[in-house]
Amino acid sequence: MNGLEQAPHNEQLYVKGTFNGWGDDTPMAYIGKGRYQAVVCLSADQHSFKISDQQGSEDLTFSADKYKAVSCFVDQPQALIAAKGIGNDLTFSAPETGLYTISLAVTAGGNAMQISLGGENHDAEPNRELLTADFAVSSVSGTLQAKAKPVLAPEELFGQLAIKTDSSVPFVFGDNVDGYFEGVTHGFVAAGKYRHKQGWYLGTFASFVDGVINDKNRATEADILPYGVTHHYANRSADTFMLFSQQRGAAITVSSEHAATLSIAPQLNLAINASTVTCFDKGVVYALDPALRQETTPSFIALCANRPFQFKEATFAGIPALKDVMHLSGNHVKPVIETLEKETSVTLYLAFAETEAEAVAQASKLVEQDGYTQHQQQTYDMLTQSYLWTSDLEYNRALMWAKASGKVFVSNEFGKGIWAGLPWFKDCWGRDSFIALPGITLVNGDFDDAKTIIENFASMQLTDEQSLNYGRIPNRVTSLTNMIYNTTDGTPWMVREVWDYLRYSGDLAYAKSIYPVVQTYIDGIEKNYLDEHGLMTHRDPDTWMDAKLEGKLPWSARGNRANDIQALWYTSLKVAVELARLNDDLESALHYRTLADRVQLSFQSMFWDEHKELLADRLREDDSRDLQIRPNQLMTLTVPFDGGLLDKTIGAKVVKTAVSELLFPWGITSLSQYDPDFHPFHANREEYHKDAAYHNGTIWGWNAGFTVSSLVTYGYADFAYELTKDLSRQILSIGHRGAMSENLDAFLGAEGKLTTTGTYAQAWSVSEFTRNGYQDYMGFAPNLLADKVTLSPCLPSMWHSAQAVLRFGGNNALNVSFERAEDGVESYQLNYLHASGEMLELVLMAEDKAKYQLELELKDKPVTVCFNPLTAEAEINGKRVALVCVQPSYQEQIGQLQFAQPDLTIDFPVLRGQHVLQQYVEASDLAKAGD
């Protein structure tokens, strides 16, 4: 191109899509005369994408339609417009695997894009000398250390958890720093990328035995494990990929039943003419061209191995399989490590760092300390730090995988936090982080992580008293300098989890230091958002149902007082009362208690429609009730720690209504199917934008959490467990294995199958599944600030036995062993590990769903409690004891519950025309809520 010619756009343009995680690692080069080009390797599959600048600006995000997806075809120009949005992508079904050129022509008449097959010269030779070097490194493998029973040993546990597949399925791992690896089994093209920030450095890899490639496309089987993915081949060899935790590093191992020359070829996203490679004592290190380096992003990649090896930079002529099978790019580096002797296994370590010295040091340490085994041990220890293993193997596997998946989202990208979801929500959202916090940290005994996450968000609290956001923590943190405060529920969720953390940890000192943060939050509500009834007000889209039409009008208006927001406000006040008491601030304690009592009184009288026996989803500004039936009403029962916002009898009716109307066997819908705004399907519809359906029918995985909690509160564990079992199958066999998607279509697809939508992995989906196991079915609720631990098991009848290690305090645990005899008598063996005088309160559920309590003082020896649910009689170590009824049965109010089923006879208004809900929203005179 002519270097003097000015490009039409000053900003760099990128092709962003499903094939690159919507990142900016595919820049478009300006080639002159208003034309841009990018070359990308695509699999023979459907891909979605847009063209945009790095920030996704309104005027520099290009698609073909403002609302719907548009298909593109090879060699057919497609007109583009500025069209930022969700669900309006360009889609392209690649007819064959290969390199495709995406061109953008910018003219006075508009923008046009064209896709053509073919691109760079695969056989192009590099213009720098290729490196070959031998290394005599050798290290000894360690052994995995098991924990005491009942915890399974590592080999047995991993064997139980392996998700086996003989076809291509997706998976995802996180490095707990700022990156993640998302990939698929049984393939090379688009088989995976390790992404940092927006770009990627490590893609797929190939292993070789005696010079013959192990073709993943023909692998006999793949095992997806919590620590990595192993492919098995017909030649009795296998290779394993693992992404390390709490560091930027990876390992690739190839093993063979018989000694052979073993090789590994990783795909690195480094242009050969924009990088250099040098040797160090244990291996080599690649350096990115200084002009391409970005601050806080890896620029150096060190490679070494645990056996004597030769390093060589290969060419397609030398190893044709790199081109013919792997489909690598011609202008990228092609490193290969190969054993110098015949071996039965070799492990390649890759370390990614911002400086050469850091990369070399990290890679060397991985070799010296057997990083492969160390990572397995770390994964095992994480999974078994707290422990729940039952007689239901499928549930055990799903629970362990939910725990492992939850850890994927814990990162240090913006300080310690929890990403909301992948790939689109790789940010720390206040609301999502604190809804996910108990299931990802507290129930696992990761109290330091919980505290650090709270402190990180608390440090970002807005303290400008003149701002309407005064007292709030960010709704969303996209960088350390870009924080968005546009939500009403993120801060009270944090306040709730402050108290949750304190109850688990007994951290009295923190109860004193965090108190001013809670005071500032409440002060902000009193200044800006409190109505004359003591309820919290807010804008229409500022609850978790926050989708907005073109970023302005609410798709699901819930102002100005939603029921879940009042539950959070009430809980915040109750927490504030306790913190004030712990800080000897009796005046504030009285003030907060008065506010809380007023919320309770106003809520029950104003939200509950006694005649219709319905709980309003919200109050409008004129105090009228919106009686749309949504799942939010269940949060009014589960968010407050004491359950005290609603009368228990009313709560029972709320459970019956919500479950009967909304709960399908696979999840709870976000709106009743009998509501005119209900959307039976979420994405890829001709009739409407997917955001119209987002909170108007679409199922959210995390909503199953408070649904299960509500059911268990009233003794309906078996019914709740039917939902849990379906969620278990989703985790193990649908979408990204071991994870849960953000959403599901409310109705089943044409073949009677579930359709996952939204992000492919969502933090609060898996965290709520984990939390349910520990806090609801096992009923574990420590409160160390009151020197008490409560165990209220409400165990499904499918569980004939269970063993649990339930963490609290510093290194304390309640060990539980449960057995159910054939006559239904339940036996609990209980003992503390490192307890310090906490009283154990045991609450047991009778056959009629009434709850009975007894108190135990656990000392040196285990205590055995036998309970007969039919007679509500109990024995401690063989001696009869009296029980106190602490909750009567509510079976009369709830009755026999059944799942709702999709009603296929409904003529849904939203399917009768184009953008039906959108037209209604635009004509409804709703207040715009731009941020």
ABEGO torsion letter per residue (X at the ends): XBAABBBABABBBBBBBAAAGGBAABBBBBAEGGBBBBBBBBBBBBBBBBBBBAAGBAAABBBABAABBBBBBBGBBBBBBBBBEBGABBBBBBABBEBBBBBBBBBAAEBBBBBBBEBBBAABBBABBBBBBBBABBBBBBBBBBBBOABBBAAAAAAAABBBBABBBBBBBBAGAABBBBBBBGBABGAEBBBBEABBABBBBBBBBGGBBBBAAABABBBBBAAEBBBBBAAGBBBBBBBBBGBBBBBBBBBBABBBBBBBBBBBBBBAAABBBBBBAAEBBBBBBAAABBBGBBABBBBBBABBBBBBBBBAAABAAAAAAAGBBAABBBBBBBBABBBABBBBBBBBBABAAAAAAAAAAAAAAGAAAAAAAAAAAAAAABBBBBABAAAAAAAAAAAAAAAAABBAAAEBBBBABOAAABBBBAAAAAAAAAAAAAAAGBAAAAAAAAAAAAAABBABAABAABGBBBABBABAABBBABBAAAAAAAAAAAAAAAAAAGBAAAAAAAAAAAAAAAAAAAAAABBAAGBBBBBAAABABABBBGGABBABBAOABBAAAAAAAAAAAAAAAAAAAAAGBAAAAAAAAAAAAAAAAAAAAAABBAAAGBBBABBBAAGBBBABBBAAAAAAAAABAAGAABBAAAAAAAAAAAAAAABBAAEBBABBAABAABBABABGBAABBAAAAAABGBBBAAAAAAAAAAAAAAGBAAAAAAAAAAAAAAAAABEBBGBBBABBBABBBAAGBBBBBEBABBAAAAAAAAAAAAAAAAGBBBBAAAGBBBBBBBBBAABABBBBBBBBEAABBBBBBBBBBAAGBBBBBBBBBGBBGBBBBBBBBBAAGBBBBBBBBBBABBBBBBBBAAAGBBBBGGBBBBBBBABBBAAAAAEBBBBBBBBAABBBAAAABBGAAAAAAAAAGBBBBBX
